[in-house]
Amino acid sequence: MTPEPVFGRDLLARLTTRVVGRRRELESVVAALAAGRHLLLEGPPGTGKSTVLRAIAGEAEIGFEFVEGNAELTPARLVGTFDPAAVLAEGYVPDVFVDGPLVAALRDGSLLYVEEINRIPEETLNVLITVMSEGELHVPRLGHVAASPGFRLVAAMNPFDAVGTARIASAVYDRCCRLAMGYQCAAEEEAIVAAAAAALATATPAPRPGATPPVAASVAMVRDSRDHPDVRTGSSVRGAIDHVLLCSELAALRGTGAEDRSVTLDAAQLALSGRLRLREGCTRPAEAVVEELWQRHFSAPEPGDTDPNPGDPAAGDPGKA
């Protein structure tokens, strides 16, 4: 039988070297898994839910079954099916059953990670509720599949008001612990983006021309998008990562610095215009909002620029004092 994995301080210490920040969240997840509880992680996209779970599975040396939640996730895709060709030859015997991710996780004592659980059909969700309640699953013609030690269901969900999501039944909340995960602080997001930029630099055989990618300004621009009055849903840290990487690549193609104004603007449009979800009634396109955000953090006057309003009293014109 699969041994019960060990979730404790040693695991937590190893996790802090793999995950940037998130100490409280790591402690909470490890505690829930150590207590044998199932877990629901709730938060906007890009807050590191799958990163945390993959790190825990890797350091605890347990299996990790990933399931993408969507409207096409039927019970058969989740549980598994009998191979039709093998059934014709051998009949409905256990050896011809092709395990789905749920049965595989039950047999192996793995973590079953269901992403965006509030997008899956109700009939599929009911299968998961049964497993959480009973610790086993009955499959027609196969029989009962009991959960091996170590099996835990960890589900993630976006906020209910996100496009394509639905409310989760109270039966799910009643059978698992819930952890809310928000965006990290600026310093931690900068560390995440800097690590991605460093990985690109390591993978590049030739040195990049120009300045270091604008990590701090990229993170500030992305964080600013989350509070913009015209934006319903701003960008996650993935937008800042893409912006920094795109700045490096565009600068290399153009033979200029990564902080060149045209480079940072074009990279911002590429990285953010598709990520922003504008509020109903906003008459501006996403590109205009992105340019406004860019101007706040990247459009400092270049050397030699003159004041466009030399007669403005606020600019300190002695003639108007």
C-alpha positions as CSV (number, residue, x, y, z in Angstrom):
1,M,0.0,0.0,0.0
2,T,1.2,3.5,-0.7
3,P,2.6,5.1,2.4
4,E,1.0,8.3,3.8
5,P,3.2,11.3,2.7
6,V,4.8,13.4,5.4
7,F,3.7,17.0,5.6
8,G,5.6,18.9,8.2
9,R,8.2,21.6,9.0
10,D,10.9,20.0,6.8
11,L,8.6,20.1,3.8
12,L,7.7,23.7,4.5
13,A,11.4,24.7,4.8
14,R,12.1,23.2,1.3
15,L,9.0,24.9,-0.2
16,T,10.2,28.4,0.9
17,T,13.2,27.9,-1.5
18,R,11.0,27.1,-4.4
19,V,8.1,29.5,-4.0
20,V,8.5,33.3,-3.8
21,G,6.8,34.6,-0.7
22,R,3.4,32.9,0.1
23,R,4.6,31.8,3.6
24,R,1.1,32.0,5.1
25,E,-0.5,30.2,2.1
26,L,2.2,27.5,2.2
27,E,1.6,26.9,5.9
28,S,-2.2,26.8,5.4
29,V,-2.0,24.3,2.4
30,V,0.5,22.0,4.2
31,A,-1.6,22.1,7.4
32,A,-4.7,21.1,5.5
33,L,-3.0,18.3,3.6
34,A,-1.4,17.0,6.8
35,A,-4.8,16.9,8.4
36,G,-6.1,14.8,5.5
37,R,-8.5,17.6,4.3
38,H,-9.5,18.4,0.8
39,L,-8.9,22.0,-0.2
40,L,-10.4,24.8,-2.3
41,L,-8.1,27.6,-3.4
42,E,-10.0,30.7,-4.5
43,G,-8.6,33.7,-6.2
44,P,-8.1,35.5,-9.5
45,P,-5.9,34.0,-12.2
46,G,-2.1,34.3,-11.9
47,T,-2.0,34.2,-8.1
48,G,0.2,31.0,-8.0
49,K,-2.4,28.4,-7.1
50,S,-1.0,25.7,-9.4
51,T,2.6,26.8,-8.7
52,V,2.1,26.2,-4.9
53,L,0.5,22.7,-5.5
54,R,3.1,21.5,-8.0
55,A,5.9,22.6,-5.6
56,I,4.2,20.7,-2.7
57,A,3.8,17.6,-4.7
58,G,7.4,17.7,-5.9
59,E,8.9,18.3,-2.5
60,A,6.6,15.7,-0.8
61,E,7.4,13.2,-3.6
62,I,3.8,12.4,-4.3
63,G,1.9,12.1,-7.6
64,F,0.2,15.1,-9.1
65,E,-2.8,14.7,-11.4
66,F,-3.8,17.9,-13.2
67,V,-7.4,18.4,-14.5
68,E,-8.4,21.4,-16.5
69,G,-11.9,22.4,-15.5
70,N,-14.2,23.4,-18.4
71,A,-17.6,22.6,-19.7
72,E,-16.3,19.6,-21.7
73,L,-15.1,17.8,-18.6
74,T,-17.6,14.9,-18.5
75,P,-17.6,12.2,-15.7
76,A,-16.1,9.7,-18.2
77,R,-13.2,12.0,-18.9
78,L,-12.6,12.5,-15.2
79,V,-13.0,8.9,-14.1
80,G,-11.9,6.9,-17.1
81,T,-13.4,4.4,-19.6
82,F,-13.1,0.9,-20.8
83,D,-11.1,0.5,-24.1
84,P,-13.8,-0.4,-26.7
85,A,-11.4,-2.5,-28.8
86,A,-10.1,-4.4,-25.8
87,V,-13.6,-5.0,-24.5
88,L,-14.6,-6.7,-27.7
89,A,-11.7,-9.1,-27.4
90,E,-11.6,-9.6,-23.6
91,G,-14.8,-8.3,-22.2
92,Y,-15.3,-5.9,-19.3
93,V,-12.3,-6.9,-17.2
94,P,-10.3,-4.5,-15.0
95,D,-7.2,-4.8,-17.2
96,V,-8.9,-3.0,-20.1
97,F,-10.1,0.0,-18.1
98,V,-8.2,3.2,-18.9
99,D,-7.8,5.2,-15.8
100,G,-8.9,8.9,-15.9
101,P,-7.1,11.4,-13.6
102,L,-9.5,10.8,-10.7
103,V,-9.1,7.0,-10.6
104,A,-5.3,7.3,-11.2
105,A,-5.0,9.7,-8.2
106,L,-7.2,7.4,-6.1
107,R,-5.1,4.3,-6.9
108,D,-1.7,6.1,-6.5
109,G,-2.5,8.3,-3.5
110,S,-1.7,11.4,-5.5
111,L,-2.9,15.0,-5.3
112,L,-5.7,15.6,-7.7
113,Y,-5.6,19.2,-8.8
114,V,-8.8,20.4,-10.5
115,E,-8.3,23.9,-12.0
116,E,-11.3,26.2,-12.3
117,I,-13.7,23.9,-10.6
118,N,-16.5,26.4,-11.0
119,R,-16.5,25.9,-14.8
120,I,-17.2,22.1,-14.8
121,P,-20.7,20.6,-15.4
122,E,-22.8,19.8,-12.3
123,E,-22.8,16.0,-13.0
124,T,-19.0,16.0,-13.0
125,L,-19.0,18.0,-9.8
126,N,-21.3,15.4,-8.2
127,V,-18.7,12.7,-8.8
128,L,-16.1,14.8,-6.9
129,I,-18.5,15.4,-4.1
130,T,-19.0,11.6,-3.7
131,V,-15.2,11.0,-3.6
132,M,-14.7,13.7,-1.0
133,S,-17.5,12.3,1.2
134,E,-16.8,8.5,0.9
135,G,-13.1,8.3,0.0
136,E,-13.9,5.9,-2.7
137,L,-15.6,5.7,-6.1
138,H,-17.9,3.1,-7.6
139,V,-17.4,2.6,-11.3
140,P,-19.9,0.4,-13.2
141,R,-18.4,-2.9,-14.3
142,L,-15.2,-2.1,-12.6
143,G,-16.3,-1.9,-8.9
144,H,-15.1,0.2,-6.0
145,V,-11.9,2.1,-6.2
146,A,-10.8,3.1,-2.7
147,A,-8.5,6.1,-2.1
148,S,-4.9,5.2,-1.3
149,P,-3.1,7.0,1.6
150,G,-2.1,10.5,0.4
151,F,-5.0,11.1,-1.9
152,R,-6.2,14.7,-1.6
153,L,-8.5,16.7,-3.8
154,V,-7.3,20.3,-4.3
155,A,-9.5,22.5,-6.4
156,A,-9.0,26.0,-7.6
157,M,-11.6,28.5,-8.7
158,N,-11.7,32.1,-10.0
159,P,-14.1,34.6,-8.4
160,F,-17.7,33.8,-9.2
161,D,-18.2,37.0,-11.3
162,A,-15.4,35.9,-13.8
163,V,-16.7,35.1,-17.3
164,G,-17.9,31.6,-17.7
165,T,-18.0,30.7,-14.0
166,A,-20.9,29.5,-11.9
167,R,-21.7,29.3,-8.2
168,I,-20.3,26.3,-6.4
169,A,-22.8,24.2,-4.4
170,S,-22.6,24.4,-0.6
171,A,-21.9,20.7,-0.6
172,V,-18.4,21.4,-2.0
173,Y,-17.6,24.0,0.6
174,D,-18.9,21.7,3.4
175,R,-16.5,19.0,2.4
176,C,-13.2,21.0,2.1
177,C,-11.3,23.8,3.6
178,R,-11.1,27.1,1.7
179,L,-8.1,29.4,1.3
180,A,-8.4,32.8,-0.4
181,M,-5.3,33.7,-2.5
182,G,-4.9,37.3,-3.6
183,Y,-2.1,39.0,-5.5
184,Q,1.2,39.2,-3.8
185,C,3.0,42.4,-2.7
186,A,5.0,44.5,-5.1
187,A,8.4,43.2,-3.9
188,E,7.4,39.6,-4.3
189,E,6.0,40.2,-7.8
190,E,9.2,42.0,-8.7
191,A,11.2,38.9,-7.5
192,I,9.0,36.6,-9.6
193,V,9.5,38.8,-12.7
194,A,13.2,39.2,-12.1
195,A,13.6,35.4,-11.9
196,A,11.8,35.0,-15.3
197,A,14.1,37.7,-16.8
198,A,17.1,36.0,-15.4
199,A,16.0,32.7,-16.9
200,L,15.7,34.3,-20.3
201,A,19.2,35.8,-20.0
202,T,20.6,32.4,-19.1
203,A,19.0,30.8,-22.1
204,T,20.3,33.4,-24.5
205,P,23.8,32.6,-25.9
206,A,24.6,36.1,-26.9
207,P,24.5,39.1,-24.5
208,R,21.5,41.4,-25.0
209,P,22.3,45.0,-25.9
210,G,21.1,47.9,-23.9
211,A,19.7,48.4,-20.4
212,T,18.4,45.8,-18.0
213,P,14.7,45.0,-18.5
214,P,12.4,47.4,-16.6
215,V,11.2,45.0,-13.9
216,A,10.0,47.5,-11.2
217,A,8.2,49.7,-13.7
218,S,6.6,46.7,-15.4
219,V,5.3,45.4,-12.1
220,A,4.0,48.8,-11.1
221,M,2.2,49.2,-14.4
222,V,0.5,45.8,-14.1
223,R,-0.5,46.4,-10.5
224,D,-1.9,49.8,-11.6
225,S,-4.2,48.0,-14.1
226,R,-6.0,46.3,-11.2
227,D,-7.3,49.6,-9.9
228,H,-8.0,51.4,-13.1
229,P,-11.5,52.8,-13.2
230,D,-12.2,51.5,-16.7
231,V,-10.9,48.0,-16.0
232,R,-13.0,45.3,-14.4
233,T,-10.2,42.7,-14.3
234,G,-6.6,43.8,-14.4
235,S,-3.6,41.8,-15.3
236,S,-1.9,39.2,-13.2
237,V,1.9,39.1,-12.7
238,R,2.1,37.1,-15.9
239,G,1.5,40.4,-17.7
240,A,4.6,41.9,-16.1
241,I,6.6,38.7,-16.9
242,D,5.6,38.9,-20.6
243,H,6.3,42.7,-20.7
244,V,9.8,42.2,-19.4
245,L,10.6,39.3,-21.7
246,L,9.1,41.2,-24.7
247,C,11.1,44.3,-23.9
248,S,14.3,42.2,-24.1
249,E,13.4,40.6,-27.4
250,L,12.2,43.8,-29.1
251,A,15.3,45.6,-27.9
252,A,17.5,42.8,-29.4
253,L,15.7,43.0,-32.7
254,R,15.9,46.8,-32.9
255,G,19.4,47.1,-31.5
256,T,18.3,49.5,-28.8
257,G,17.9,49.4,-25.0
258,A,15.2,47.5,-23.2
259,E,14.0,50.7,-21.6
260,D,13.6,52.5,-25.0
261,R,10.1,54.2,-25.0
262,S,9.0,52.6,-28.2
263,V,10.1,49.2,-27.0
264,T,8.3,49.5,-23.7
265,L,5.1,50.8,-25.3
266,D,4.9,48.1,-28.0
267,A,5.7,45.4,-25.4
268,A,3.0,46.8,-23.1
269,Q,0.4,46.5,-25.9
270,L,1.4,43.0,-26.7
271,A,1.5,41.9,-23.0
272,L,-1.6,43.7,-21.6
273,S,-4.2,44.6,-24.3
274,G,-5.6,41.0,-24.3
275,R,-5.4,40.6,-20.5
276,L,-7.5,43.6,-19.5
277,R,-11.3,43.1,-19.1
278,L,-12.9,46.5,-19.5
279,R,-16.0,47.6,-17.6
280,E,-19.4,47.7,-19.3
281,G,-20.0,51.1,-20.8
282,C,-16.3,51.9,-21.3
283,T,-16.0,53.5,-24.8
284,R,-12.3,53.3,-25.1
285,P,-10.5,50.3,-26.6
286,A,-8.1,48.2,-24.4
287,E,-5.1,49.7,-26.4
288,A,-6.0,53.2,-25.1
289,V,-6.1,52.1,-21.5
290,V,-2.8,50.2,-21.9
291,E,-1.2,53.4,-23.3
292,E,-2.5,55.4,-20.4
293,L,-1.0,52.9,-18.0
294,W,2.3,52.9,-19.9
295,Q,2.4,56.7,-19.8
296,R,2.1,56.7,-16.0
297,H,5.2,54.4,-15.6
298,F,7.3,54.7,-18.7
299,S,6.8,58.0,-20.5
300,A,9.3,60.1,-18.6
301,P,10.7,62.9,-20.9
302,E,13.8,61.9,-22.8
303,P,16.9,64.1,-22.7
304,G,16.4,67.2,-24.8
305,D,12.6,67.2,-24.5
306,T,11.1,70.7,-23.7
307,D,8.2,71.6,-21.6
308,P,5.1,71.4,-23.8
309,N,3.4,74.1,-21.7
310,P,6.1,76.7,-21.0
311,G,3.5,79.3,-19.9
312,D,1.7,77.2,-17.4
313,P,1.9,78.8,-13.9
314,A,2.1,75.3,-12.4
315,A,5.3,74.7,-14.2
316,G,7.0,77.6,-12.4
317,D,7.1,80.2,-15.3
318,P,8.6,83.3,-13.7
319,G,6.6,85.4,-16.1
320,K,3.3,84.2,-14.6
321,A,4.3,84.2,-10.9
